[in-house]
């Protein structure tokens, strides 16, 4: 069952709406978003070129300033997963043109794996260029309103109307594009309460969004419904979908395989059990931090933007 859009309805929508996408709107997108991309938004990393890596015949990894993206190309149109930061719009478009130079007039789809701005920042510009945005219904709900992020002591404003997903689901949705069955399905609340994975069955590629930070302690957004127990369950779900040769795209970090995802899942479970035991015993957050429950794990997992103490604090508050 799909929420608001089953397969039959989607096919009808696609046929009816396809003509609307035939006229290129790239010039409009550039003009309406130029003001946003000229000034570096606070808290975002510097702009860097989008690195393109071929994963299969028509599927590419895009690595920019934000989370990992992926692009499927073909006669049915482009399908892009995530949109990095707002300032990356021009570079994303350049990367698309580099591998799909004749696709400007084909229907295009953008799938958001969740709500965070390093994965949704260029939504508005890509929507103006003709992309229809798909996401979990909770992602649209959260993008529609200000979002508090206590971990970073900030509140993100509501997204503009043009950045909001216009096709949403609450369980799963199958697309057939460019000779491929593409499964869009939600995890239970994990990194947020709107996490989805995208499974390319023929290409044997799985995009997990920020449920997986490969080789890194992950950020878990408890203010957006995330929890470490949900992260463990989501990894368990993903492990049932992949085989020994599956290419798994994390939200952050390099493309990996099943063994690396298993190691990450086991780390999450270990930290969950340790911090949960400390909290259940009545220790405050400060007292739990003093116990250094990740001391033996930090060398392997603390090479990203979160050190062991910060991760323990996030886990403690997301239990």
C-alpha positions as CSV (number, residue, x, y, z in Angstrom):
1,X,0.0,0.0,0.0
2,X,1.2,3.5,-0.8
3,X,0.0,6.6,0.9
4,X,-1.7,9.0,-1.4
5,X,-0.2,7.4,-4.6
6,X,-0.3,3.8,-5.5
7,X,1.4,2.4,-8.6
8,X,-1.7,2.7,-10.9
9,X,-2.1,6.3,-9.8
10,X,1.5,7.1,-10.3
11,X,1.5,5.7,-13.8
12,X,-1.6,7.8,-14.6
13,X,0.1,10.9,-13.1
14,X,3.3,10.2,-15.1
15,X,1.4,10.1,-18.4
16,X,-0.6,13.1,-17.7
17,X,2.2,15.2,-16.3
18,X,4.9,14.2,-18.7
19,X,4.2,16.8,-21.2
20,X,4.6,19.5,-18.6
21,X,8.2,18.6,-18.3
22,X,9.1,18.7,-21.9
23,X,9.9,22.4,-22.1
24,X,13.3,23.1,-20.6
25,X,13.3,25.5,-17.7
26,X,17.0,25.6,-16.9
27,X,17.3,29.3,-17.6
28,X,14.4,30.1,-15.3
29,X,16.1,28.0,-12.6
30,X,19.3,29.9,-12.9
31,X,17.7,33.3,-12.8
32,X,15.5,32.5,-9.8
33,X,18.2,31.0,-7.7
34,X,21.2,33.2,-8.6
35,X,20.7,35.4,-5.6
36,X,20.7,32.4,-3.3
37,X,24.0,31.0,-4.7
38,X,26.0,34.1,-4.7
39,X,26.3,34.4,-0.9
40,X,27.7,31.5,1.1
41,X,25.1,30.4,3.6
42,X,26.2,30.3,7.2
43,X,27.4,27.0,8.4
44,X,27.9,25.5,5.0
45,X,31.3,24.3,3.7
46,X,33.0,25.9,0.8
47,X,31.8,25.1,-2.7
48,X,33.7,22.4,-4.4
49,X,33.3,20.7,-7.8
50,X,31.0,17.7,-8.0
51,X,33.0,14.5,-8.4
52,X,31.3,12.0,-10.7
53,X,32.0,8.3,-10.4
54,X,30.3,5.7,-12.7
55,X,28.7,2.9,-10.7
56,X,26.9,1.1,-13.5
57,X,25.9,1.6,-17.2
58,X,23.6,4.6,-16.4
59,X,24.1,5.2,-12.7
60,X,26.6,7.7,-11.2
61,X,27.7,8.8,-7.8
62,X,27.9,12.6,-7.3
63,X,30.1,13.8,-4.5
64,X,29.8,17.5,-3.7
65,X,29.8,19.8,-0.7
66,X,26.9,18.0,1.0
67,X,25.6,14.5,1.2
68,X,26.3,11.9,-1.4
69,X,24.0,12.1,-4.5
70,X,23.3,9.6,-7.2
71,X,22.0,10.1,-10.8
72,X,20.3,7.6,-13.0
73,X,20.2,8.6,-16.7
74,X,18.3,7.3,-19.7
75,X,15.5,7.9,-22.2
76,X,12.9,8.0,-19.5
77,X,14.7,11.0,-18.0
78,X,17.0,11.7,-15.1
79,X,16.5,10.5,-11.6
80,X,18.6,12.3,-9.0
81,X,18.9,11.4,-5.4
82,X,19.4,14.3,-3.0
83,X,20.4,17.9,-3.9
84,X,23.3,18.9,-1.6
85,X,23.4,22.6,-0.5
86,X,21.8,25.5,-2.2
87,X,25.1,26.9,-3.5
88,X,25.9,23.6,-5.3
89,X,23.0,24.0,-7.8
90,X,25.2,25.1,-10.7
91,X,27.7,22.4,-10.1
92,X,25.0,19.7,-9.9
93,X,23.6,20.9,-13.2
94,X,27.1,20.8,-14.8
95,X,27.6,17.3,-13.5
96,X,24.3,16.2,-14.9
97,X,25.1,17.7,-18.3
98,X,28.5,16.0,-18.3
99,X,26.9,12.5,-18.3
100,X,23.5,13.2,-19.8
101,X,24.0,16.1,-22.3
102,X,20.7,15.5,-24.2
103,X,18.4,15.0,-21.3
104,X,17.2,18.6,-20.6
105,X,13.8,18.0,-22.1
106,X,13.0,14.6,-20.5
107,X,10.9,14.3,-17.3
108,X,13.2,14.5,-14.3
109,X,12.7,13.3,-10.8
110,X,14.5,14.3,-7.6
111,X,14.3,12.0,-4.5
112,X,15.1,13.4,-1.1
113,X,16.3,10.8,1.4
114,X,15.4,13.1,4.3
115,X,15.0,16.7,5.3
116,X,18.5,18.1,6.1
117,X,19.8,21.0,4.1
118,X,22.9,19.2,2.9
119,X,20.6,16.8,1.0
120,X,17.7,19.2,0.1
121,X,19.4,22.6,-0.4
122,X,19.1,22.7,-4.2
123,X,15.5,21.5,-4.2
124,X,14.1,24.8,-5.2
125,X,16.5,25.4,-8.1
126,X,16.0,21.9,-9.4
127,X,12.3,22.1,-9.1
128,X,12.4,25.3,-11.2
129,X,14.4,23.4,-13.8
130,X,11.7,20.8,-14.1
131,X,12.4,18.2,-11.5
132,X,9.4,16.7,-9.6
133,X,10.5,16.1,-6.0
134,X,9.6,12.8,-4.3
135,X,10.1,12.2,-0.5
136,X,8.6,10.6,2.6
137,X,5.5,12.5,3.7
138,X,7.3,13.4,7.0
139,X,10.1,15.1,5.0
140,X,7.6,17.4,3.3
141,X,5.9,18.1,6.7
142,X,9.2,19.0,8.3
143,X,10.4,21.1,5.4
144,X,7.2,23.1,5.6
145,X,7.9,24.3,9.1
146,X,10.8,25.7,11.1
147,X,13.0,22.9,12.5
148,X,14.9,23.1,15.8
149,X,18.3,21.3,15.9
150,X,19.3,21.5,19.6
151,X,22.6,19.6,18.9
152,X,23.8,22.6,16.8
153,X,21.9,25.3,18.7
154,X,20.0,26.5,15.7
155,X,16.6,26.6,14.2
156,X,16.3,26.1,10.4
157,X,13.5,28.2,8.8
158,X,10.7,26.6,6.7
159,X,11.7,25.9,3.1
160,X,10.2,27.9,0.3
161,X,7.2,26.4,-1.5
162,X,9.3,25.6,-4.5
163,X,11.6,23.4,-2.5
164,X,8.9,21.2,-1.0
165,X,8.3,17.6,-2.3
166,X,5.2,17.4,-4.4
167,X,4.9,13.6,-4.5
168,X,5.0,11.9,-1.1
169,X,4.6,8.4,0.3
170,X,4.6,6.8,3.8
171,X,5.6,3.2,3.1
172,X,6.9,2.5,-0.4
173,X,6.7,3.4,-4.0
174,X,8.1,1.5,-7.0
175,X,9.2,3.3,-10.2
176,X,10.2,1.7,-13.5
177,X,12.6,4.0,-15.4
178,X,15.3,3.5,-17.9
179,X,15.0,-0.3,-17.9
180,X,15.2,-0.5,-14.1
181,X,12.9,-1.2,-11.1
182,X,13.6,1.4,-8.5
183,X,12.3,0.8,-5.0
184,X,11.7,3.9,-2.8
185,X,10.9,2.7,0.7
186,X,10.9,4.2,4.2
187,X,13.0,3.0,7.1
188,X,11.3,3.2,10.5
189,X,12.4,6.5,12.2
190,X,16.2,6.3,12.4
191,X,18.3,9.3,11.4
192,X,15.0,11.2,11.2
193,X,11.4,10.2,11.0
194,X,11.4,10.6,7.2
195,X,14.4,8.4,6.1
196,X,14.0,6.5,2.8
197,X,16.3,4.2,0.9
198,X,16.5,3.9,-2.9
199,X,17.2,0.4,-4.3
200,X,18.2,0.0,-7.9
201,X,17.5,-3.8,-8.3
202,X,19.1,-4.4,-11.7
203,X,22.2,-2.3,-11.0
204,X,22.4,-3.8,-7.5
205,X,22.9,-0.4,-5.9
206,X,21.4,0.8,-2.6
207,X,21.4,4.4,-1.5
208,X,20.8,4.7,2.3
209,X,21.0,8.4,2.9
210,X,22.2,9.4,6.3
211,X,21.1,6.2,8.0
212,X,24.7,5.2,7.0
213,X,27.8,7.3,7.7
214,X,30.5,5.0,6.3
215,X,33.4,4.8,8.7
216,X,32.1,7.7,10.9
217,X,30.0,8.3,13.9
218,X,26.7,9.5,12.6
219,X,24.6,12.5,13.5
220,X,21.2,11.3,14.8
221,X,18.5,14.0,14.8
222,X,16.4,13.3,17.9
223,X,14.5,16.6,17.3
224,X,13.3,15.2,14.0
225,X,12.3,11.8,15.4
226,X,15.6,10.0,15.1
227,X,17.1,7.5,17.6
228,X,20.0,5.1,17.8
229,X,17.8,2.1,18.3
230,X,16.0,3.1,15.0
231,X,19.4,3.4,13.3
232,X,20.2,-0.2,14.3
233,X,16.9,-1.4,13.1
234,X,17.3,0.5,9.8
235,X,20.8,-1.1,9.3
236,X,19.3,-4.5,10.0
237,X,16.7,-3.8,7.3
238,X,19.3,-2.7,4.8
239,X,21.4,-5.8,5.4
240,X,18.5,-7.9,4.3
241,X,18.4,-6.1,0.9
242,X,22.1,-6.4,-0.1
243,X,24.4,-9.1,-1.2
244,X,28.1,-9.5,-1.3
245,X,28.4,-7.5,-4.5
246,X,25.9,-4.7,-3.8
247,X,27.3,-1.2,-4.0
248,X,25.9,0.7,-1.0
249,X,25.9,4.5,-1.1
250,X,26.0,6.2,2.4
251,X,24.9,9.7,3.1
252,X,28.5,10.5,3.9
253,X,31.7,8.6,3.4
254,X,32.8,6.3,0.5
255,X,30.6,3.8,-1.3
256,X,30.9,0.5,0.6
257,X,29.8,-3.1,0.7
258,X,27.9,-5.3,3.1
259,X,30.8,-6.0,5.4
260,X,31.4,-2.3,6.2
261,X,27.7,-1.8,6.8
262,X,27.7,-4.7,9.2
263,X,30.6,-3.3,11.1
264,X,28.8,0.1,11.3
265,X,25.6,-1.6,12.6
266,X,27.6,-3.5,15.2
267,X,29.2,-0.3,16.4
268,X,25.8,1.4,16.7
269,X,24.5,-1.5,18.7
270,X,27.5,-1.5,21.0
271,X,27.2,2.2,21.7
272,X,23.4,1.9,22.2
273,X,23.8,-0.8,24.8
274,X,26.5,1.0,26.7
275,X,24.9,4.4,26.8
276,X,21.5,3.0,27.5
277,X,22.8,1.1,30.5
278,X,24.5,4.2,31.8
279,X,21.3,6.3,31.4
280,X,19.1,3.6,32.9
281,X,21.3,3.3,35.9
282,X,20.5,7.0,36.7
283,X,23.7,8.7,35.4
284,X,23.3,12.2,34.0
285,X,24.6,13.1,30.6
286,X,27.8,14.5,32.1
287,X,28.3,11.4,34.3
288,X,27.8,9.2,31.3
289,X,30.3,11.2,29.3
290,X,32.8,10.8,32.1
291,X,32.6,7.0,31.7
292,X,34.0,7.3,28.2
293,X,31.8,4.5,26.7
294,X,33.3,4.9,23.2
295,X,37.0,5.0,24.2
296,X,37.8,1.7,22.5
297,X,35.9,2.7,19.4
298,X,37.0,6.3,18.7
299,X,40.2,5.4,16.8
300,X,38.0,3.6,14.1
301,X,34.9,5.9,14.1
302,X,35.8,9.4,15.3
303,X,37.5,10.7,12.2
304,X,34.5,12.7,11.0
305,X,32.9,15.8,12.4
306,X,31.8,14.0,15.6
307,X,34.2,12.9,18.3
308,X,33.3,10.2,20.8
309,X,32.0,12.6,23.5
310,X,29.8,14.4,21.0
311,X,28.4,11.2,19.7
312,X,27.7,9.9,23.2
313,X,25.9,13.1,24.0
314,X,23.7,12.7,20.8
315,X,23.0,9.1,21.7
316,X,22.1,9.9,25.3
317,X,19.6,12.5,24.2
318,X,18.2,10.3,21.4
319,X,17.5,7.3,23.5
